[in-house]
Amino acid sequence: MAPWVVELGRGLHQSALMLWETLWPLVLGFIAAGALQAFARAEGVRRRLGDHRPRAVVRAAGYGAASSSCSYAAAAMARSLVARGADFVAALVFMVASTNLVVELGIVLLVLMGWQFAASEFVGGAVMIALLALGGGLWFRGRQVSEVRGRLGVEGGTDAAHGPVPEPPRPPGPGPSRSRRVRSLAGWADAAGYTVADLSMVRGELLVGYTVAGFLTVAVPVGFWDALFLHGHGAWTTLENVAVGPLVAVASFVCSIGNVPLAAALWSGGISFGGVVAFVFADLITFPLLLVYRRYYGTRLTLRILSLFWVAMALAGLVTEGLFRAAGLVPAHHPGPVASA
């Protein structure tokens, strides 16, 4: 059999494995996003997540941690929240918590890399959410956010520059209660319609993401990614590693929990503790997801999301390493190569 046929088969096999491993959170997340659009009332979402004050940020983080989605599904759910009137920054916080403050990620980190990295997930995640809440209020405001609300057809949303967005007209008379709609076949048919529409919108990006990630895993050795990081230069190593880690994640195409084996391999190659933390958090800015954001929010806002996420991830990695180093919790030795996923 020709070598290129073998490599093609290996790449497709790895892509299928990645899809299979993330299929249940992907399906569950898109179903939840459809149900949110079908059943959640705009006024309820606005009341709980209509701003990015501390109470709303804590709620968004809690809802995200409970939803426990892969990065693609988390992006769909965040879009649904914005479409129902949630504050844009609160929706981003939800997305970060949904992929990083979750038990299954902590278990994978514990098994492959040790309890210190599992703990760093929650400490660094809290730092990153705080940075997003602080920076996002300055970075996402005014006309750009109002254009996104118009693009998504937000029900009853508000914007500081343009005032309230009117609710769409409702038929006269009291409509069915939410509990009755949840129990009805028609309600779930509407939810299914939203789910299929969301999947149809990003199916090309999903196909590209999983296919390219599978082929990169087969064709690109870990040493290539490891060569992009500085080693053995003290504080400069940490600064460079936390800055480069998210950018490597963008190029590696590996999302969600699938990036942990690569993070373990990079750690065994000698990158810093903070660099690993920043890389693990960067599952939300892989190239296919940037294409999804562009489809949802447009090019300009996607570039703003990328820049804010990159800065927040790098700073979260830097702060987390500083805290763990001060507490003497950074592992002293880098283990040998770990088993592949």
TINU-417144 format. One record per atom (N, C-alpha, C): residue in three letters; x, z, y. Coordinates in steps of 0.1 Angstrom, whole numbers, plus 5000, padded with zeros to 4 digits. Atoms other than C-alpha are relative to their C-alpha. Example, Ala and Ser with C-alpha at 12.3 -4.5 7.8 and 13.67 -1.06 7.14 Angstrom:
ALA500950004988
ALA512350784955
ALA500950005012
SER499150004989
SER513750714989
SER499250085011
This chain:
MET500850004988
MET500050005000
MET500950005012
ALA499250014987
ALA501349915035
ALA500150135007
PRO499949874993
PRO502750215055
PRO499050025011
TRP501049984989
TRP500450145084
TRP498650034995
VAL501349975006
VAL497450165061
VAL500050154997
VAL499949865003
VAL498650505049
VAL499950095013
GLU500149924987
GLU499150635085
GLU498649995006
LEU501350014995
LEU495850495095
LEU499050104992
GLY500949915008
GLY494150685066
GLY500350145003
ARG499749864996
ARG496051005075
ARG499450045013
GLY500649974987
GLY494950985111
GLY498550025000
LEU501449995001
LEU491350925103
LEU499650124992
HIS500249885007
HIS491451205077
HIS500150125008
GLN499849894992
GLN492851445102
GLN498950015011
SER501150004990
SER490151345128
SER498750054994
ALA501249955007
ALA487451405102
ALA500050154998
LEU499849865002
LEU488851745094
LEU499750085013
MET500349934987
MET488851845131
MET498550005003
LEU501550004997
LEU485251725135
LEU499350104991
TRP500749915009
TRP484251915104
TRP500150155004
GLU499849864997
GLU485852235115
GLU499350055012
THR500749974988
THR484152225149
THR498649965000
LEU501450065000
LEU480852075138
LEU498950105003
TRP501149914998
TRP478752385136
TRP499950055014
PRO500249964986
PRO479552515171
PRO499649885009
LEU500450124992
LEU479252155184
LEU498549984999
VAL501550025001
VAL475752115170
VAL499250115006
LEU500849894995
LEU474652465178
LEU500150005015
GLY499950004985
GLY475952435214
GLY499149895006
PHE500950104994
PHE474152105221
PHE498550034998
ILE501449955002
ILE470952245205
ILE499650105011
ALA500249904991
ALA471252545227
ALA499849955014
ALA500150064987
ALA471852325258
ALA498649935001
GLY501350064999
GLY468752125250
GLY498850105001
ALA501049894999
ALA466652445245
ALA500050065013
LEU499949954986
LEU467952575278
LEU499349925010
GLN500650104991
GLN466752265296
GLN498550004997
ALA501450015003
ALA463352275278
ALA499350125003
PHE500849874999
PHE462452645280
PHE500450095012
ALA499649914990
ALA464452815307
ALA499449965014
ARG500650034987
ARG462752835341
ARG501150015011
ALA499050014990
ALA464752745371
ALA500150135008
GLU500049874992
GLU463753065390
GLU500750114993
GLY499449895008
GLY464953285361
GLY501549985000
VAL498650035000
VAL468353105359
VAL500650045014
ARG499549974987
ARG468753135397
ARG500150155003
ARG500049854998
ARG467853505397
ARG501250064993
ARG498949945008
ARG470553585371
ARG501449945003
LEU498750074998
LEU473253325378
LEU500049915012
GLY500150094988
GLY472453185412
GLY501150025010
ASP498849994991
ASP475653305429
ASP501250044992
HIS498849955007
HIS479153415420
HIS500550135005
ARG499749864998
ARG478953775430
ARG500450074987
PRO499549945012
PRO480454025406
PRO498950024989
ARG501049985010
ARG477154105388
ARG499749864993
ALA500350125006
ALA476353735382
ALA501249954992
VAL498850045007
VAL479953665371
VAL500150074987
VAL500049935013
VAL479753945345
VAL498949954991
ARG501050055008
ARG476453815333
ARG500449864994
ALA499650135005
ALA477853455330
ALA501050024989
ALA499049975010
ALA480853595311
ALA499450054987
GLY500649945012
GLY478653795287
GLY499249894993
TYR500850105006
TYR476253505281
TYR501049904993
GLY499150095006
GLY479253275274
GLY500750064988
ALA499449945012
ALA480953515250
ALA499050014989
ALA501049995011
ALA477653555231
ALA499749864994
SER500450135005
SER477153175229
SER501049944991
SER498950035010
SER480553115212
SER499949854996
SER500150145003
SER480652735215
SER501449935000
CYS498750074999
CYS483452475211
CYS499949945015
SER499950034986
SER484652325244
SER499049895004
TYR500950114997
TYR482452005243
TYR498650065002
ALA501449944999
ALA479252215236
ALA499950095012
ALA500049914988
ALA480252465263
ALA499849925012
ALA500250094988
ALA480552185288
ALA498649965002
ALA501450045000
ALA477052065279
ALA499150115005
MET500849894997
MET475652415282
MET500250045015
ALA499749974986
ALA477352475316
ALA499249905009
ARG500750104993
ARG475852145328
ARG498550035001
SER501449975000
SER472452255317
SER499650125009
LEU500249894991
LEU472852585336
LEU499949955014
VAL500050054986
VAL473752405368
VAL498749925002
ALA501250084999
ALA470752165362
ALA498850095002
ARG501249914998
ARG468452475361
ARG500250105012
GLY499949934988
GLY469852615393
GLY501150115000
ALA498949915000
ALA472852825383
ALA501149965010
ASP498950024991
ASP475752865407
ASP501149924992
PHE499150095007
PHE478452605399
PHE501250094995
VAL498949915005
VAL481252875397
VAL499650094989
ALA500549925011
ALA479053095375
ALA500049924987
ALA500150095011
ALA478552795352
ALA501449984994
LEU498750025004
LEU482352745350
LEU500550134993
VAL499649885006
VAL482853115342
VAL499350014986
PHE500750005013
PHE480253085314
PHE500849914990
MET499250095009
MET482252785300
MET501350064995
VAL498749945004
VAL485552975300
VAL499750114990
ALA500349905009
ALA483953275283
ALA499549954986
SER500650055013
SER482153065257
SER501149944991
THR498950055009
THR485452915244
THR501250094998
ASN498849915000
ASN487953195251
ASN499850154997
LEU500349865003
LEU486253535249
LEU499150014988
VAL500850005012
VAL484953485214
VAL500850064988
VAL499449935011
VAL485653665182
VAL500749914990
GLU499450095010
GLU486453365160
GLU501449955005
LEU498750034995
LEU489353265183
LEU500950114999
GLY499249895002
GLY490653615182
GLY500550024986
ILE499749995014
ILE490553615144
ILE501149904997
VAL499050105003
VAL492453285142
VAL501450045007
LEU498849964994
LEU495053415167
LEU500750114992
LEU499549895008
LEU495353735147
LEU500749964987
VAL499550045013
VAL495953555114
VAL501349925002
LEU498950094999
LEU498353285127
LEU501150065009
MET499049974990
MET500153465156
MET500250155002
GLY499849864998
GLY499653845155
GLY499050065010
TRP501049934993
TRP497454105171
TRP500350005015
GLN499750004985
GLN499354085205
GLN499349875006
PHE500650124994
PHE498053725210
PHE498550014999
ALA501549985000
ALA494553825199
ALA499650085011
ALA500449924989
ALA494554095225
ALA500249935013
SER499750084988
SER496053855251
SER498849915003
GLU501150084997
GLU493053635247
GLU498950075009
PHE501049934992
PHE490653895261
PHE500550055013
VAL499449964987
VAL493054035287
VAL500149885009
GLY499850124992
GLY493953685299
GLY498749945004
GLY501350064997
GLY490453565297
GLY499350075012
ALA500649924989
ALA489253845320
ALA500749975013
VAL499350034988
VAL492053765345
VAL499649865005
MET500350144996
MET491253395344
MET498649995007
ILE501350004994
ILE487553465351
ILE500050065014
ALA499949944987
ALA488453685380
ALA500549905010
LEU499450114992
LEU490653405394
LEU499049895003
LEU501050104997
LEU487853155390
LEU498950045010
ALA501049954991
ALA485353375407
ALA500550015015
LEU499449984986
LEU487653435437
LEU500349865006
GLY499650134995
GLY489053075440
GLY498949905000
GLY501050105001
GLY485952885430
GLY499150015012
GLY500849994989
GLY483953015459
GLY500549935012
LEU499450084989
LEU486352855483
LEU500249854996
TRP499750135005
TRP487052545462
TRP498849914998
PHE501250075003
PHE483552445453
PHE498950055009
ARG501049964991
ARG481152455482
ARG499649875008
GLY500450104990
GLY479152245507
GLY499549874993
ARG500550135004
ARG478551875502
ARG500249964986
GLN499750045013
GLN480251825469
GLN499150064990
VAL500949935009
VAL478152085451
VAL498649955001
SER501450054998
SER474951965467
SER499949864994
GLU500150145006
GLU475751605455
GLU499950024985
VAL500149985015
VAL476251745419
VAL498550044997
ARG501449965003
ARG472851915421
ARG499049895001
GLY500850125000
GLY471251595432
GLY500249914989
ARG499750095011
ARG473051405405
ARG499350054987
LEU500549945012
LEU471751645378
LEU498550025002
GLY501449974999
GLY468251675393
GLY499650144999
VAL500249865001
VAL468452045399
VAL498650045004
GLU501349954997
GLU465052225399
GLU500150125009
GLY500049884992
GLY464652455428
GLY501350065004
GLY498749954996
GLY468352475435
GLY500250035015
THR499749984986
THR469852595468
THR501449965003
ASP498650034995
ASP472852495488
ASP500250045014
ALA499849944987
ALA474352655518
ALA499949895011
ALA500050104989
ALA474752325537
ALA498749935001
HIS501250085000
HIS471452165528
HIS498750074997
GLY501249925002
GLY469052445521
GLY499449984986
PRO500650015014
PRO466652465491
PRO499749864996
VAL500550135006
VAL466052175468
VAL498650024995
PRO501449975003
PRO462352145463
PRO499849994985
GLU500450015014
GLU460852205429
GLU499249874997
PRO500850125003
PRO459351895412
PRO498650044999
PRO501549965001
PRO455551875414
PRO499650034986
ARG500649965012
ARG453652045387
ARG498649964999
PRO501550035001
PRO450251955373
PRO499250125004
PRO500849894995
PRO447452165387
PRO499650094988
GLY500449905010
GLY446352485369
GLY501250064993
PRO498949935007
PRO448452735349
PRO500549924988
GLY499450075012
GLY450852575325
GLY500250104989
PRO499849925012
PRO451652705290
PRO501150105003
SER498949904998
SER453753025290
SER501249964992
ARG498850035007
ARG457353005279
ARG500050044985
SER500049965014
SER456753205248
SER499149914991
ARG500850105007
ARG453952965238
ARG500749874998
ARG499350125002
ARG456152665244
ARG501150014990
VAL499049985010
VAL458952815223
VAL499450004986
ARG500750005013
ARG456452855194
ARG499449864997
SER500750125003
SER455152505198
SER500949884996
LEU499250115004
LEU456252185182
LEU500349915011
ALA499750084988
ALA455951995215
ALA501250055008
GLY498949944993
GLY458352235231
GLY501349974994
TRP498750035007
TRP461052185205
TRP500249854999
ALA499850144999
ALA460451815206
ALA500649965013
ASP499350024987
ASP461351825243
ASP501450054999
ALA498749955001
ALA464352035235
ALA500949904992
ALA499250105008
ALA465451785208
ALA500349875008
GLY499750114991
GLY465051505234
GLY501150025009
TYR498949964991
TYR467351685258
TYR501350004992
THR498849995008
THR469851745230
THR500649864997
VAL499650145003
VAL469951375219
VAL500549935013
ALA499550064988
ALA470251265255
ALA501450055004
ASP498649954997
ASP473251495261
ASP501049944991
LEU499050065010
LEU474951375229
LEU500249855003
SER499950144997
SER474251015238
SER500949985012
MET499350014988
MET475751065272
MET501550014998
VAL498549985002
VAL479151185259
VAL500549964986
ARG499550045014
ARG479351025224
ARG501349925001
GLY498750084999
GLY482050785236
GLY501250105002
GLU498949914998
GLU484151075249
GLU500350084988
LEU499849925012
LEU483651275217
LEU500749924990
LEU499350095010
LEU484650975195
LEU501549995004
VAL498650024996
VAL487750915216
VAL500850134998
GLY499349875001
GLY488651285217
GLY500450044985
TYR499749965014
TYR488451355179
TYR500949904994
THR499150105007
THR490051025169
THR501450015005
VAL498649994994
VAL493051045193
VAL500650134995
ALA499449875005
ALA493551415184
ALA500549994986
GLY499650015014
GLY493651335147
GLY501349924999
PHE498850085001
PHE496251055152
PHE501250065007
LEU498949934994
LEU498351255176
LEU500650114991
THR499649895010
THR498451545150
THR500949944989
VAL499350075011
VAL499751295124
VAL501349945005
ALA498950094996
ALA502051075145
ALA501050075009
VAL499149944990
VAL503551315171
VAL500550134994
PRO499449875005
PRO505951585158
PRO499950115010
VAL500149884991
VAL505651935172
VAL501250015009
GLY498850004992
GLY509151895184
GLY499949935013
PHE500250074987
PHE508051645210
PHE499350095010
TRP500749914991
TRP505651895226
TRP501050115004
ASP499149884997
ASP508252175223
ASP501149965010
ALA498950044991
ALA510851965241
ALA499650005015
LEU500550004986
LEU508651965273
LEU500250145006
PHE499949864995
PHE509252345277
PHE501550045002
LEU498649934998
LEU512352525291
LEU500150114990
HIS499749895009
HIS514052775268
HIS501250075005
GLY498849924998
GLY516353055275
GLY500550015015
HIS499650004986
HIS516353055313
HIS499350125008
GLY500649884994
GLY514753395319
GLY498749985007
ALA501350014993
ALA512053415346
ALA499649855003
TRP500350144998
TRP512353035352
TRP499349944988
THR500750045012
THR511352985316
THR498550035000
THR501449965000
THR508153185320
THR499349925010
LEU500750084990
LEU507253005353
LEU499849864996
GLU500250145004
GLU507852665339
GLU499049994988
ASN500850015012
ASN506152735306
ASN498550025003
VAL501449984997
VAL502952875321
VAL499449885008
ALA500550124992
ALA502752565345
ALA499949884991
VAL500050125009
VAL503552305317
VAL499050024989
GLY500949985011
GLY501452465290
GLY498649935001
PRO501350074998
PRO498052355304
PRO500149845000
LEU499850144999
LEU499452005311
LEU500349944986
VAL499850045013
VAL500651975275
VAL498649994992
ALA501350005006
ALA497152065264
ALA499149885004
VAL500750124996
VAL495751785285
VAL500449884992
ALA499550115007
ALA497951535267
ALA499850004985
SER500049995015
SER497651675232
SER498649974994
PHE501350045004
PHE493851605231
PHE499350114991
VAL500549905010
VAL493351915208
VAL499150105007
CYS500949914992
CYS490352125219
CYS499750124991
SER500549885006
SER488952465211
SER501050074991
ILE499249925010
ILE490252665181
ILE501149914994
GLY499050095005
GLY492152355170
GLY501350005006
ASN498749994994
ASN494852415195
ASN500950124996
VAL499349885004
VAL495852745180
VAL501249974990
PRO498850035009
PRO498052605151
PRO501149945008
LEU499050064992
LEU499852395177
LEU500750115009
ALA499549894992
ALA500252705199
ALA501050094992
ALA499149925009
ALA501752895169
ALA501349934998
ALA498850075002
ALA504152615163
ALA500950005012
LEU499250004987
LEU505252605200
LEU500650145001
TRP499449874999
TRP505752985199
TRP501150024990
SER498849995009
SER507952955168
SER501149925005
GLY498950084995
GLY509852695187
GLY500750065012
GLY499349924989
GLY510652945215
GLY499450005014
ILE500649994987
ILE508252905244
ILE499550145003
SER500349864995
SER507253215264
SER498650044996
PHE501349945004
PHE504353445256
PHE499049955010
GLY501050044990
GLY502653355289
GLY499749854998
GLY500250145003
GLY503152985281
GLY499049974989
VAL500950015011
VAL501353025248
VAL498650045005
VAL501349964995
VAL498453205266
VAL499449905008
ALA500550114992
ALA498152935292
ALA499649884992
PHE500350125009
PHE498252665265
PHE498750024993
VAL501349975007
VAL495452835245
VAL498849995009
PHE501150014991
PHE493252865275
PHE499649865005
ALA500150144994
ALA493752495284
ALA499149914991
ASP500850095008
ASP491352365257
ASP498849945009
LEU501150054992
LEU488852315286
LEU500449885010
ILE499550114991
ILE491052045304
ILE500749894992
THR499550115008
THR491951815275
THR499449875006
PHE500450124994
PHE491751455285
PHE498649954997
PRO501450045003
PRO488451375266
PRO499050095008
LEU500949924993
LEU486851675283
LEU500049965015
LEU500050054986
LEU487951545317
LEU499149885002
LEU501050124999
LEU486051225309
LEU498650054999
VAL501349955001
VAL483051435300
VAL499650065014
TYR500349944986
TYR483251625334
TYR499749885010
ARG500250124991
ARG483551285352
ARG498749944998
ARG501350055002
ARG480451165335
ARG498950105005
TYR501049914995
TYR478551485344
TYR500050015016
TYR499949964986
TYR479851555379
TYR500749905010
GLY499450094992
GLY481751255392
GLY501550035001
THR498550005000
THR485551185398
THR500550115009
ARG499449914990
ARG486151395429
ARG499950154995
LEU500249865004
LEU484651715415
LEU500850034987
THR499249985012
THR486351665381
THR501550035004
LEU498649974996
LEU489751655399
LEU500150145006
ARG500049874995
ARG488851975416
ARG499950104989
ILE500149915012
ILE487852135383
ILE501450014993
LEU498750005006
LEU491152025368
LEU501050085008
SER499049934992
SER493252165397
SER499750154999
LEU500349855000
LEU491452505398
LEU500350054986
PHE499749955014
PHE491552545360
PHE501550014997
TRP498550005002
TRP495252455359
TRP500650125007
VAL499449894993
VAL496152705385
VAL499550134994
ALA500549885006
ALA493852975370
ALA500750034987
MET499449985013
MET495252915335
MET501550045001
ALA498649974998
ALA498852925347
ALA500250145005
LEU499949864995
LEU498353245367
LEU499550104990
ALA500449915010
ALA496453405339
ALA501050024989
GLY498949995009
GLY499253335315
GLY501250085006
LEU498949924994
LEU501853475340
LEU499650145001
VAL500449864998
VAL499853785348
VAL499950074986
THR500249945013
THR499053845311
THR501450044994
GLU498749965005
GLU502753825301
GLU500650115008
GLY499549894992
GLY503654055330
GLY499450134995
LEU500649885005
LEU501154315318
LEU500550044986
PHE499549965013
PHE502154295282
PHE501550034999
ARG498649975000
ARG505854295290
ARG500250145006
ALA499949874994
ALA505354605312
ALA499650114990
ALA500549915011
ALA503554775282
ALA500949994988
GLY499250015011
GLY506254665258
GLY499349934988
LEU500850065010
LEU503754455238
LEU500449854996
VAL499650135003
VAL505454115239
VAL500850004988
PRO499250005012
PRO506754035204
PRO501549965003
ALA498650024998
ALA510554045203
ALA500549874993
HIS499550115008
HIS510953775177
HIS499049884999
HIS500850115003
HIS509653425173
HIS500149964985
PRO499950035014
PRO508653365137
PRO500349864996
GLY499750135005
GLY509453065116
GLY498749915001
PRO501250095000
PRO507052765113
PRO498850054993
VAL501249955007
VAL503452845104
VAL499449884993
ALA500750105008
ALA501252665080
ALA499149925010
SER500950084992
SER499252375095
SER498650044997
ALA501449965001
ALA495552395100
ALA499449954987
